[in-house]
Every structure is written in structure tokens, then in C-alpha cells.
């Protein structure tokens, strides 16, 4: 008799716990949500995040607050997301850098697993990156630049957001393919790298198109190539790496939303639906289009596959270009 009562009590406790969890999920969100951007404010990832926050807040009825946590090519911010409580109140903006290049170049030093530590929510947009030079460089095309660089190894410098960053990995790969040697100048973020490229302290830079485009249009930088499957409508006269004879460079980057692993599936599903609805807002779509980005909403499963593909691609790039952060 006592044992039966004990079992009944245990069953009631379990049912109450399940009911409480279900109620908590149904009530989600009942307070502001933090969206961590693992890069400094002002870049293309930050732009996408702020649009997600602005229009996603309307759909969820709770404020989404953007928090910039830059450092180590986005690794510091992503580590914070990975270690956060999986309750739907901490999200992160994942990129090809945080979930593709960083695992390849940091290896065991990376303090998060890009697959095991996250629950993909949705990809948001894909964007080309652009290789651009300061106007003091006389080359008007990438072919001219390659000829000049081959004739004078390490004469030309290029800026990146840091050693092992996506920008660094992409240009190291390009140098290997084009058989040129440029001088790498790492910075502590994309903003500092761009400032010195504009000032002529470095000769070249590779950056996401949304953040580089205003400077290109203003004549402060000259675009020589875009990393994309096809030419960007924003720069119709600038060839892709593939057109220039380097199809191995692949396509452009992307940025999407992830949550810590273990976040309830119901919360992930609601986030996915809310962000997709937000992306359909005319102002959201217009601003991303003006920046040169293309919206690519998808399911959590589809985003997970894109992350896996990025990891595989940059593992090959790191090996070919011999990139490793010691």
C-alpha cells in the first residue's frame, strides 16, 4: 500500500513538473531577450541583428536587445551564447566566421563546439564579401593587381579583423590560388581594419559587402572582386572570383540566429516563425537589399546543414592555405 502511494505521488510530481514546463514554454517570452552579436557595432552582422531585433520584437511582443561582444573573430561572443541558459532568452548571431572559419583555424583552442553547443533557429541572409583596394593602388582590375603583386611579393598589405578571421582565411586562400604574397595586417575588429584601409595605411581589405559598399560608392575604395556565386546587383561591373578563374573561392558569407543547445523545440519553432514573419516586413527586406544582402529564411534543420557545410569547406581552406592559430 505504501509503495503504491509512493508511486502515485511520484507520478503526480512528474505530471506537475511537465505541466509547469509546458506552461513556462507557453508563456515564453515574458521578459526581454538578449541577442548577442559577436562583432563590433556597425558591421553587416550587426545590421542584420538590429533588424531582427526591431521587427522580431514586434512579432514576439517582447523587446529583443542587441548586445555586441566582439573578440577573437567572433569566438568570444559565441562562447557566451554556448554557455548561456537554454531558455530562449539568450540568442546569438552565427556567421560563416564563427561556425566555419573559426573551428578550422582555432581547432582545439576554440571553447565551443559549433554543432553540439547550439540549436540552429534560422539563417537570415547571405551576403557577398568584396576585395577592395585603397585608390592609391594603381591596379584598376584584379588581374592587374595580381600581376603587380606577383612582381613585388609582400609589397601590398591587406587588413583583416584578426588572425584566423574569415577575412584572413579567405585572402590566404586567394594568395595560395593566385600565387601572390601579400603582407597580412591583423586588427582587433573589422571597424579598425576598415578605417586604416580607408586612410591608406594598408593597401587592401576584404569585407562583407554591406559594410564596404558605402565606401566603394563614395570612391574611397576600389572593388576588384566579389566572393559570391554571381555578381552583386549592387556592384554589377565587379567580377566574381569564379569569373576571374578562382572558383575554389566558393560563395559569400551568411549570418543567422542560433540558441544554446537544449533550448526547447517549441521555443525554437516560435522564434523561427517570428523571425520569418519579421523578415517579410517591407522595411526589413528593403534595408537588407540596399546593403547588398539576400534574405534566406529556412528551417532549423536547413540552417544546421549550412553550418555543417561551412565547417567542411573551411577545414579544407585552412589545410590548403596552411592557416592555424597557435
PLY file of the C-alpha trace (Angstrom):
ply
format ascii 1.0
element vertex 326
property float x
property float y
property float z
element edge 325
property int vertex1
property int vertex2
end_header
0.00 0.00 0.00
2.76 2.41 0.97
4.69 1.59 -2.20
1.59 2.24 -4.34
1.04 5.65 -2.72
4.70 6.46 -3.24
4.47 5.63 -6.94
1.28 7.68 -7.28
2.97 10.64 -5.59
5.98 10.34 -7.88
3.71 10.21 -10.92
1.82 13.31 -9.76
5.09 15.15 -9.18
6.28 14.28 -12.69
2.99 15.41 -14.22
3.13 18.68 -12.30
6.71 19.24 -13.48
5.70 18.60 -17.08
2.72 20.89 -16.72
4.93 23.58 -15.23
7.43 23.26 -18.08
4.66 23.36 -20.66
3.19 26.45 -19.03
6.62 28.14 -18.97
7.10 27.43 -22.66
3.58 28.63 -23.47
4.24 31.86 -21.57
7.55 32.43 -23.33
8.67 35.16 -23.75
7.67 37.03 -20.62
10.78 39.23 -20.43
13.32 40.80 -22.84
15.50 38.56 -25.00
19.23 39.14 -25.45
20.68 38.80 -28.96
24.48 38.61 -28.83
26.38 39.89 -31.87
29.95 38.52 -31.66
31.37 41.52 -33.54
31.61 45.27 -33.01
28.67 47.53 -33.82
28.34 48.88 -37.33
29.16 45.81 -39.40
26.86 43.77 -41.61
26.18 41.15 -38.91
25.23 43.94 -36.53
22.91 45.46 -39.16
21.09 42.15 -39.64
20.85 41.60 -35.88
19.32 45.03 -35.28
16.71 44.39 -37.95
15.91 41.02 -36.37
15.66 42.76 -33.00
13.48 45.61 -34.24
10.96 43.63 -36.24
11.20 40.39 -34.22
10.31 42.32 -31.06
7.02 43.34 -32.67
6.17 39.74 -33.54
7.03 38.32 -30.11
5.60 41.14 -28.01
8.86 41.39 -26.06
11.94 43.50 -26.65
14.96 41.85 -28.26
18.08 43.65 -27.04
21.25 43.55 -29.15
24.49 43.16 -27.21
27.84 43.40 -29.03
30.57 41.12 -27.66
33.50 41.33 -30.09
36.79 39.47 -29.95
38.76 36.55 -31.40
36.96 36.59 -34.74
33.58 36.27 -33.07
34.60 33.40 -30.80
34.17 35.28 -27.53
30.57 36.21 -28.20
29.68 32.75 -29.46
31.19 31.18 -26.35
28.84 33.33 -24.25
25.86 32.06 -26.23
27.01 28.44 -25.93
27.32 28.76 -22.13
24.02 30.61 -21.62
20.96 29.01 -20.05
18.93 27.30 -22.80
15.66 29.03 -22.00
15.17 31.14 -25.13
16.29 34.39 -23.52
19.82 34.39 -24.95
20.40 34.11 -28.69
23.38 34.71 -30.94
24.15 35.80 -34.49
26.15 32.99 -36.05
28.22 33.60 -39.17
30.49 31.71 -41.54
33.31 33.09 -39.39
32.01 31.80 -36.04
30.72 28.48 -37.36
33.01 27.83 -40.34
36.37 29.58 -40.31
36.93 29.68 -36.53
36.56 25.92 -35.97
39.03 25.32 -38.80
41.75 27.74 -37.70
41.42 27.58 -33.90
40.95 23.83 -33.67
41.03 22.53 -30.10
41.60 26.06 -28.79
38.01 27.00 -29.68
35.94 26.97 -26.49
32.69 25.93 -28.12
31.52 23.23 -30.49
29.74 24.84 -33.47
27.33 21.91 -33.73
26.90 20.36 -30.27
26.66 23.63 -28.33
23.94 25.33 -30.39
20.38 24.93 -31.58
20.02 26.47 -35.06
16.98 28.75 -35.33
17.13 30.21 -38.84
19.54 31.64 -41.33
18.74 35.26 -42.09
20.76 36.45 -45.06
23.64 35.71 -47.34
26.00 38.44 -48.39
28.95 38.68 -50.75
32.29 39.80 -49.45
34.35 42.15 -51.56
38.08 42.54 -52.09
38.83 46.24 -52.39
41.92 48.41 -52.55
42.69 51.93 -51.49
42.63 54.30 -54.52
46.39 54.87 -54.13
46.85 51.35 -55.58
47.18 51.83 -59.33
45.62 48.49 -60.34
42.15 49.02 -61.76
41.27 45.32 -62.03
42.06 42.17 -60.09
44.12 40.86 -63.00
46.29 43.98 -62.88
46.59 43.67 -59.11
47.74 40.05 -59.37
50.40 40.98 -61.92
51.71 43.77 -59.69
51.62 41.57 -56.57
53.46 38.74 -58.32
56.16 41.17 -59.43
56.64 42.56 -55.90
56.00 39.97 -53.17
54.79 41.47 -49.84
54.73 44.97 -51.33
50.97 45.16 -50.88
49.35 44.77 -47.47
45.85 43.66 -46.59
43.83 44.25 -43.45
41.74 41.64 -41.65
39.64 41.71 -38.46
42.22 39.43 -36.86
44.43 36.41 -37.33
42.28 33.42 -38.16
39.25 35.55 -39.03
37.10 34.84 -42.07
38.71 37.75 -43.93
42.15 36.37 -43.15
41.20 32.84 -44.23
39.66 33.99 -47.49
42.66 36.07 -48.57
45.18 33.43 -47.54
43.22 31.05 -49.75
43.24 33.58 -52.60
47.00 34.11 -52.22
47.55 30.37 -52.48
45.40 30.11 -55.63
46.75 33.26 -57.34
50.35 32.57 -56.32
50.82 36.00 -54.78
52.23 37.04 -51.42
50.56 39.91 -49.58
51.50 41.28 -46.17
48.82 40.42 -43.62
48.00 43.16 -41.10
45.58 41.84 -38.43
43.37 44.18 -36.41
41.13 43.76 -33.39
37.96 44.12 -35.40
36.52 44.93 -38.80
35.97 48.60 -37.92
39.64 49.28 -37.21
40.69 47.34 -40.31
38.34 49.37 -42.48
39.49 52.69 -41.01
43.11 52.00 -41.93
42.16 50.75 -45.39
40.28 53.99 -46.00
43.22 56.01 -44.68
45.68 54.17 -46.91
47.62 52.69 -44.01
47.02 49.31 -45.66
46.54 48.69 -49.37
43.64 46.24 -49.43
40.83 44.73 -47.40
38.21 42.05 -47.76
34.93 42.81 -46.03
31.25 41.98 -46.22
29.61 43.98 -48.97
27.01 45.74 -46.76
29.66 47.48 -44.66
32.08 48.14 -47.54
29.55 49.31 -50.14
29.14 52.93 -48.92
32.92 53.47 -49.10
33.09 51.93 -52.57
30.26 54.13 -53.81
31.98 57.18 -52.31
35.20 56.38 -54.20
37.17 55.75 -51.02
37.78 52.13 -52.01
38.02 50.38 -55.39
36.31 46.98 -55.61
38.25 44.34 -57.57
36.34 41.11 -56.88
33.29 39.79 -55.05
33.07 36.47 -53.25
29.68 35.27 -54.43
28.10 32.70 -56.72
27.09 35.51 -59.09
27.72 39.23 -59.47
26.08 41.51 -56.97
23.38 43.85 -58.31
24.97 46.49 -56.07
28.28 46.14 -57.99
27.30 44.82 -61.43
30.66 45.69 -63.02
32.77 43.82 -60.44
33.53 40.18 -61.34
33.27 37.21 -59.00
36.34 35.19 -58.06
34.89 32.39 -60.17
34.83 34.62 -63.25
38.45 35.53 -62.57
39.47 31.88 -62.65
39.24 31.03 -58.94
36.03 29.00 -58.50
37.60 27.30 -55.47
36.97 30.51 -53.50
33.31 29.49 -53.30
30.41 31.77 -52.42
29.68 34.53 -49.97
29.03 34.53 -46.25
25.85 34.35 -44.22
24.51 35.25 -40.80
21.70 33.62 -38.86
20.26 33.13 -35.40
21.23 30.33 -33.01
20.26 29.48 -29.43
22.14 27.45 -26.82
21.83 23.69 -27.22
18.92 22.34 -25.19
16.61 25.25 -25.90
13.07 23.78 -26.01
11.97 22.88 -29.56
8.72 24.81 -29.07
10.70 27.97 -28.33
12.97 27.42 -31.33
9.91 26.91 -33.55
8.27 30.10 -32.29
11.48 32.07 -32.80
11.81 30.70 -36.32
8.23 31.69 -37.19
8.55 35.16 -35.62
11.84 35.97 -37.37
10.50 34.76 -40.72
7.43 36.95 -40.31
9.68 39.88 -39.37
11.78 39.32 -42.50
8.66 39.77 -44.64
8.23 43.34 -43.42
8.92 45.71 -46.35
11.39 47.84 -44.37
13.36 44.79 -43.23
13.62 43.47 -46.78
14.41 46.89 -48.23
17.23 47.63 -45.81
18.85 44.26 -46.37
18.51 44.66 -50.14
20.08 48.12 -50.01
23.02 46.66 -48.12
23.65 44.08 -50.82
22.39 41.12 -48.79
19.84 38.49 -49.83
17.33 37.06 -47.36
17.48 33.27 -46.97
14.95 32.16 -44.33
14.88 28.44 -43.67
14.10 25.74 -41.15
16.36 24.95 -38.18
17.35 21.73 -39.95
18.29 23.56 -43.15
20.37 26.06 -41.18
22.10 23.19 -39.40
23.11 21.74 -42.77
24.51 25.13 -43.89
26.61 25.27 -40.72
27.95 21.77 -41.40
28.82 22.72 -44.99
30.68 25.84 -43.82
32.71 23.79 -41.35
33.69 21.29 -44.03
34.60 23.99 -46.55
36.83 25.99 -44.22
38.51 22.88 -42.87
39.70 22.35 -46.45
40.66 26.04 -46.82
42.69 26.01 -43.60
44.55 22.93 -44.76
45.23 24.21 -48.28
46.29 27.69 -47.16
48.06 26.37 -44.04
46.20 28.64 -41.62
46.33 27.84 -37.91
46.14 29.99 -34.79
48.76 28.75 -32.32
0 1
1 2
2 3
3 4
4 5
5 6
6 7
7 8
8 9
9 10
10 11
11 12
12 13
13 14
14 15
15 16
16 17
17 18
18 19
19 20
20 21
21 22
22 23
23 24
24 25
25 26
26 27
27 28
28 29
29 30
30 31
31 32
32 33
33 34
34 35
35 36
36 37
37 38
38 39
39 40
40 41
41 42
42 43
43 44
44 45
45 46
46 47
47 48
48 49
49 50
50 51
51 52
52 53
53 54
54 55
55 56
56 57
57 58
58 59
59 60
60 61
61 62
62 63
63 64
64 65
65 66
66 67
67 68
68 69
69 70
70 71
71 72
72 73
73 74
74 75
75 76
76 77
77 78
78 79
79 80
80 81
81 82
82 83
83 84
84 85
85 86
86 87
87 88
88 89
89 90
90 91
91 92
92 93
93 94
94 95
95 96
96 97
97 98
98 99
99 100
100 101
101 102
102 103
103 104
104 105
105 106
106 107
107 108
108 109
109 110
110 111
111 112
112 113
113 114
114 115
115 116
116 117
117 118
118 119
119 120
120 121
121 122
122 123
123 124
124 125
125 126
126 127
127 128
128 129
129 130
130 131
131 132
132 133
133 134
134 135
135 136
136 137
137 138
138 139
139 140
140 141
141 142
142 143
143 144
144 145
145 146
146 147
147 148
148 149
149 150
150 151
151 152
152 153
153 154
154 155
155 156
156 157
157 158
158 159
159 160
160 161
161 162
162 163
163 164
164 165
165 166
166 167
167 168
168 169
169 170
170 171
171 172
172 173
173 174
174 175
175 176
176 177
177 178
178 179
179 180
180 181
181 182
182 183
183 184
184 185
185 186
186 187
187 188
188 189
189 190
190 191
191 192
192 193
193 194
194 195
195 196
196 197
197 198
198 199
199 200
200 201
201 202
202 203
203 204
204 205
205 206
206 207
207 208
208 209
209 210
210 211
211 212
212 213
213 214
214 215
215 216
216 217
217 218
218 219
219 220
220 221
221 222
222 223
223 224
224 225
225 226
226 227
227 228
228 229
229 230
230 231
231 232
232 233
233 234
234 235
235 236
236 237
237 238
238 239
239 240
240 241
241 242
242 243
243 244
244 245
245 246
246 247
247 248
248 249
249 250
250 251
251 252
252 253
253 254
254 255
255 256
256 257
257 258
258 259
259 260
260 261
261 262
262 263
263 264
264 265
265 266
266 267
267 268
268 269
269 270
270 271
271 272
272 273
273 274
274 275
275 276
276 277
277 278
278 279
279 280
280 281
281 282
282 283
283 284
284 285
285 286
286 287
287 288
288 289
289 290
290 291
291 292
292 293
293 294
294 295
295 296
296 297
297 298
298 299
299 300
300 301
301 302
302 303
303 304
304 305
305 306
306 307
307 308
308 309
309 310
310 311
311 312
312 313
313 314
314 315
315 316
316 317
317 318
318 319
319 320
320 321
321 322
322 323
323 324
324 325
